[in-house]
């Protein structure tokens, strides 16, 4: 029951007519033809192989791991005064 006034307020606000949005469609826009649709495969290009993509990600992670290991060894080798 506590939330009923809030729900009614939101519902009433949703029914409000906004004149700026209602008058946006010009007669020329209403007469315009719908744009031609293109097949999705032509737009996206060839599909990516999940195995190849996973291999690339794995190689990148291995390179990053090696770089971080080298940095860690270099930091551990330092003498701290």
OpenMM code with the backbone's topology and positions (N, CA, C; nanometers):
from openmm import Vec3, app, unit

residues = "UNK UNK UNK UNK UNK UNK UNK UNK UNK UNK UNK UNK UNK UNK UNK UNK UNK UNK UNK UNK UNK UNK UNK UNK UNK UNK UNK UNK UNK UNK UNK UNK UNK UNK UNK UNK UNK UNK UNK UNK UNK UNK UNK UNK UNK UNK UNK UNK UNK UNK UNK UNK UNK UNK UNK UNK UNK UNK UNK UNK UNK UNK UNK UNK UNK UNK UNK UNK UNK UNK UNK UNK UNK UNK UNK UNK UNK UNK UNK UNK UNK".split()
positions = [
    Vec3(0.0803, -0.1189, 0.0000),
    Vec3(0.0000, 0.0000, 0.0000),
    Vec3(0.0855, 0.1267, 0.0000),
    Vec3(0.2065, 0.1168, 0.0559),
    Vec3(0.2927, 0.2345, 0.0615),
    Vec3(0.3326, 0.2815, -0.0779),
    Vec3(0.3457, 0.1881, -0.1691),
    Vec3(0.3963, 0.2208, -0.3020),
    Vec3(0.2860, 0.2594, -0.4000),
    Vec3(0.1619, 0.2475, -0.3615),
    Vec3(0.0509, 0.2761, -0.4519),
    Vec3(0.0517, 0.4203, -0.5033),
    Vec3(0.0736, 0.5222, -0.4191),
    Vec3(0.0777, 0.6593, -0.4735),
    Vec3(0.1901, 0.6792, -0.5747),
    Vec3(0.3041, 0.6190, -0.5483),
    Vec3(0.4162, 0.6306, -0.6418),
    Vec3(0.3833, 0.5635, -0.7743),
    Vec3(0.3236, 0.4469, -0.7694),
    Vec3(0.2856, 0.3752, -0.8911),
    Vec3(0.1834, 0.4558, -0.9704),
    Vec3(0.0860, 0.5135, -0.9024),
    Vec3(-0.0145, 0.5956, -0.9706),
    Vec3(0.0478, 0.7199, -1.0330),
    Vec3(0.1423, 0.7805, -0.9653),
    Vec3(0.2102, 0.8979, -1.0183),
    Vec3(0.2887, 0.8636, -1.1444),
    Vec3(0.3621, 0.7538, -1.1419),
    Vec3(0.4393, 0.7108, -1.2587),
    Vec3(0.3461, 0.6740, -1.3735),
    Vec3(0.2365, 0.6067, -1.3442),
    Vec3(0.1405, 0.5700, -1.4484),
    Vec3(0.0781, 0.6940, -1.5106),
    Vec3(0.0451, 0.7927, -1.4299),
    Vec3(-0.0129, 0.9166, -1.4826),
    Vec3(0.0888, 0.9923, -1.5672),
    Vec3(0.2140, 0.9926, -1.5260),
    Vec3(0.3175, 1.0607, -1.6037),
    Vec3(0.3386, 0.9920, -1.7382),
    Vec3(0.3214, 0.8621, -1.7433),
    Vec3(0.3370, 0.7889, -1.8686),
    Vec3(0.2279, 0.8185, -1.9687),
    Vec3(0.1152, 0.8679, -1.9248),
    Vec3(0.0030, 0.8996, -2.0136),
    Vec3(0.0085, 1.0426, -2.0657),
    Vec3(0.1064, 1.1193, -2.0260),
    Vec3(0.1159, 1.2592, -2.0654),
    Vec3(0.1470, 1.2710, -2.2140),
    Vec3(0.0770, 1.3616, -2.2825),
    Vec3(0.1043, 1.3905, -2.4229),
    Vec3(0.2112, 1.4993, -2.4300),
    Vec3(0.3160, 1.4730, -2.5059),
    Vec3(0.4229, 1.5710, -2.5224),
    Vec3(0.4121, 1.6257, -2.6640),
    Vec3(0.3693, 1.7503, -2.6823),
    Vec3(0.3443, 1.8034, -2.8164),
    Vec3(0.4691, 1.8075, -2.9035),
    Vec3(0.5855, 1.8317, -2.8461),
    Vec3(0.7070, 1.8402, -2.9269),
    Vec3(0.7367, 1.7077, -2.9968),
    Vec3(0.7035, 1.5982, -2.9323),
    Vec3(0.7290, 1.4680, -2.9927),
    Vec3(0.6182, 1.4274, -3.0889),
    Vec3(0.4956, 1.4691, -3.0624),
    Vec3(0.3841, 1.4304, -3.1482),
    Vec3(0.3904, 1.4975, -3.2845),
    Vec3(0.4501, 1.6151, -3.2945),
    Vec3(0.4506, 1.6909, -3.4192),
    Vec3(0.5816, 1.6771, -3.4958),
    Vec3(0.6625, 1.5783, -3.4678),
    Vec3(0.7914, 1.5612, -3.5336),
    Vec3(0.7790, 1.5034, -3.6739),
    Vec3(0.6735, 1.4308, -3.7018),
    Vec3(0.6598, 1.3644, -3.8312),
    Vec3(0.5997, 1.4614, -3.9325),
    Vec3(0.6820, 1.5005, -4.0288),
    Vec3(0.6350, 1.5906, -4.1337),
    Vec3(0.5606, 1.5100, -4.2393),
    Vec3(0.4789, 1.5748, -4.3222),
    Vec3(0.4096, 1.5016, -4.4290),
    Vec3(0.5066, 1.4307, -4.5241),
    Vec3(0.6202, 1.4945, -4.5527),
    Vec3(0.7189, 1.4312, -4.6408),
    Vec3(0.7742, 1.3044, -4.5772),
    Vec3(0.7952, 1.3085, -4.4476),
    Vec3(0.8453, 1.1907, -4.3771),
    Vec3(0.7425, 1.0787, -4.3773),
    Vec3(0.6171, 1.1136, -4.3624),
    Vec3(0.5113, 1.0129, -4.3633),
    Vec3(0.4945, 0.9488, -4.5005),
    Vec3(0.5238, 1.0229, -4.6097),
    Vec3(0.5114, 0.9694, -4.7460),
    Vec3(0.6365, 0.8940, -4.7908),
    Vec3(0.7456, 0.9078, -4.7198),
    Vec3(0.8725, 0.8472, -4.7619),
    Vec3(0.8627, 0.6955, -4.7618),
    Vec3(0.9354, 0.6350, -4.8567),
    Vec3(0.9400, 0.4891, -4.8640),
    Vec3(1.0314, 0.4357, -4.7538),
    Vec3(1.0017, 0.3154, -4.7124),
    Vec3(1.0843, 0.2493, -4.6120),
    Vec3(1.2184, 0.2139, -4.6763),
    Vec3(1.3307, 0.2318, -4.6089),
    Vec3(1.4608, 0.2014, -4.6695),
    Vec3(1.4748, 0.0528, -4.7011),
    Vec3(1.5536, 0.0252, -4.8043),
    Vec3(1.5764, -0.1140, -4.8445),
    Vec3(1.6582, -0.1853, -4.7375),
    Vec3(1.6198, -0.3072, -4.7083),
    Vec3(1.6911, -0.3874, -4.6096),
    Vec3(1.7982, -0.4698, -4.6791),
    Vec3(1.9137, -0.4817, -4.6167),
    Vec3(2.0207, -0.5639, -4.6715),
    Vec3(2.0372, -0.6865, -4.5833),
    Vec3(2.0778, -0.7984, -4.6438),
    Vec3(2.0989, -0.9191, -4.5632),
    Vec3(2.2084, -0.8960, -4.4582),
    Vec3(2.1891, -0.9525, -4.3436),
    Vec3(2.2808, -0.9324, -4.2325),
    Vec3(2.4195, -0.9897, -4.2622),
    Vec3(2.4263, -1.1009, -4.3332),
    Vec3(2.5561, -1.1625, -4.3624),
    Vec3(2.6427, -1.0716, -4.4490),
    Vec3(2.5806, -0.9973, -4.5414),
    Vec3(2.6579, -0.9047, -4.6246),
    Vec3(2.7106, -0.7883, -4.5413),
    Vec3(2.6349, -0.7469, -4.4456),
    Vec3(2.6737, -0.6340, -4.3624),
    Vec3(2.7859, -0.6721, -4.2659),
    Vec3(2.7767, -0.7897, -4.2063),
    Vec3(2.8736, -0.8309, -4.1051),
    Vec3(3.0019, -0.8875, -4.1629),
    Vec3(2.9962, -0.9431, -4.2816),
    Vec3(3.1130, -1.0057, -4.3396),
    Vec3(3.1201, -1.1527, -4.3021),
    Vec3(3.2328, -1.2169, -4.3310),
    Vec3(3.2432, -1.3603, -4.3024),
    Vec3(3.2420, -1.3871, -4.1518),
    Vec3(3.1861, -1.5000, -4.1119),
    Vec3(3.1820, -1.5318, -3.9684),
    Vec3(3.3214, -1.5623, -3.9142),
    Vec3(3.3405, -1.5317, -3.7886),
    Vec3(3.4685, -1.5560, -3.7222),
    Vec3(3.4638, -1.6940, -3.6589),
    Vec3(3.5730, -1.7687, -3.6770),
    Vec3(3.5810, -1.9016, -3.6183),
    Vec3(3.6087, -1.8892, -3.4683),
    Vec3(3.5245, -1.9468, -3.3847),
    Vec3(3.5484, -1.9378, -3.2398),
    Vec3(3.6803, -2.0019, -3.1980),
    Vec3(3.7203, -2.1093, -3.2673),
    Vec3(3.8465, -2.1755, -3.2318),
    Vec3(3.9652, -2.0848, -3.2614),
    Vec3(3.9626, -2.0178, -3.3792),
    Vec3(4.0722, -1.9272, -3.4133),
    Vec3(4.0771, -1.8083, -3.3177),
    Vec3(3.9605, -1.7563, -3.2858),
    Vec3(3.9549, -1.6426, -3.1948),
    Vec3(4.0036, -1.6827, -3.0555),
    Vec3(3.9659, -1.8009, -3.0096),
    Vec3(4.0108, -1.8489, -2.8787),
    Vec3(4.1619, -1.8696, -2.8783),
    Vec3(4.2154, -1.9192, -2.9894),
    Vec3(4.3598, -1.9409, -2.9990),
    Vec3(4.4344, -1.8077, -2.9913),
    Vec3(4.3824, -1.7051, -3.0607),
    Vec3(4.4455, -1.5734, -3.0564),
    Vec3(4.4422, -1.5156, -2.9150),
    Vec3(4.3303, -1.5308, -2.8475),
    Vec3(4.3182, -1.4798, -2.7106),
    Vec3(4.4140, -1.5546, -2.6186),
    Vec3(4.4235, -1.6851, -2.6365),
    Vec3(4.5133, -1.7652, -2.5533),
    Vec3(4.6588, -1.7246, -2.5748),
    Vec3(4.6973, -1.7008, -2.7005),
    Vec3(4.8341, -1.6586, -2.7291),
    Vec3(4.8633, -1.5217, -2.6678),
    Vec3(4.7678, -1.4306, -2.6789),
    Vec3(4.7852, -1.2973, -2.6210),
    Vec3(4.7996, -1.3056, -2.4692),
    Vec3(4.7179, -1.3881, -2.4055),
    Vec3(4.7276, -1.4039, -2.2604),
    Vec3(4.8601, -1.4676, -2.2199),
    Vec3(4.9096, -1.5617, -2.2991),
    Vec3(5.0389, -1.6241, -2.2694),
    Vec3(5.1510, -1.5208, -2.2798),
    Vec3(5.1460, -1.4345, -2.3830),
    Vec3(5.2478, -1.3298, -2.3973),
    Vec3(5.2421, -1.2325, -2.2794),
    Vec3(5.1229, -1.1942, -2.2408),
    Vec3(5.1086, -1.1027, -2.1272),
    Vec3(5.1593, -1.1667, -1.9987),
    Vec3(5.1325, -1.2955, -1.9815),
    Vec3(5.1783, -1.3667, -1.8624),
    Vec3(5.3308, -1.3707, -1.8572),
    Vec3(5.3936, -1.3987, -1.9713),
    Vec3(5.5402, -1.4019, -1.9765),
    Vec3(5.5984, -1.2646, -1.9440),
    Vec3(5.5379, -1.1600, -1.9991),
    Vec3(5.5857, -1.0246, -1.9723),
    Vec3(5.5734, -0.9908, -1.8244),
    Vec3(5.4614, -1.0272, -1.7644),
    Vec3(5.4430, -1.0006, -1.6216),
    Vec3(5.5396, -1.0820, -1.5366),
    Vec3(5.5670, -1.2064, -1.5763),
    Vec3(5.6645, -1.2883, -1.5031),
    Vec3(5.8031, -1.2245, -1.5077),
    Vec3(5.8423, -1.1745, -1.6257),
    Vec3(5.9732, -1.1095, -1.6388),
    Vec3(5.9803, -0.9853, -1.5509),
    Vec3(5.8730, -0.9068, -1.5491),
    Vec3(5.8709, -0.7864, -1.4658),
    Vec3(5.8781, -0.8234, -1.3176),
    Vec3(5.8070, -0.9284, -1.2782),
    Vec3(5.8087, -0.9710, -1.1381),
    Vec3(5.9475, -1.0192, -1.0980),
    Vec3(6.0133, -1.0959, -1.1851),
    Vec3(6.1490, -1.1437, -1.1543),
    Vec3(6.2461, -1.0274, -1.1437),
    Vec3(6.2308, -0.9277, -1.2329),
    Vec3(6.3191, -0.8114, -1.2279),
    Vec3(6.2974, -0.7324, -1.0993),
    Vec3(6.1733, -0.7195, -1.0568),
    Vec3(6.1459, -0.6473, -0.9323),
    Vec3(6.1943, -0.7247, -0.8105),
    Vec3(6.1832, -0.8565, -0.8130),
    Vec3(6.2299, -0.9381, -0.7008),
    Vec3(6.3816, -0.9429, -0.6940),
    Vec3(6.4506, -0.9236, -0.8061),
    Vec3(6.5965, -0.9297, -0.8089),
    Vec3(6.6596, -0.8015, -0.7557),
    Vec3(6.5845, -0.6949, -0.7457),
    Vec3(6.6382, -0.5680, -0.6972),
    Vec3(6.6739, -0.5771, -0.5491),
    Vec3(6.7818, -0.5074, -0.5131),
    Vec3(6.8199, -0.4956, -0.3720),
    Vec3(6.7520, -0.3720, -0.3153),
    Vec3(6.6849, -0.3898, -0.2047),
    Vec3(6.6176, -0.2776, -0.1401),
    Vec3(6.7007, -0.2354, -0.0205),
    Vec3(6.7339, -0.1080, -0.0149),
    Vec3(6.8154, -0.0571, 0.0970),
    Vec3(6.7301, -0.0256, 0.2150),
] * unit.nanometer
topology = app.Topology()
chain = topology.addChain("A")
for resn in residues:
    res = topology.addResidue(resn, chain)
    for name in ("N", "CA", "C"):
        topology.addAtom(name, app.Element.getBySymbol(name[0]), res)
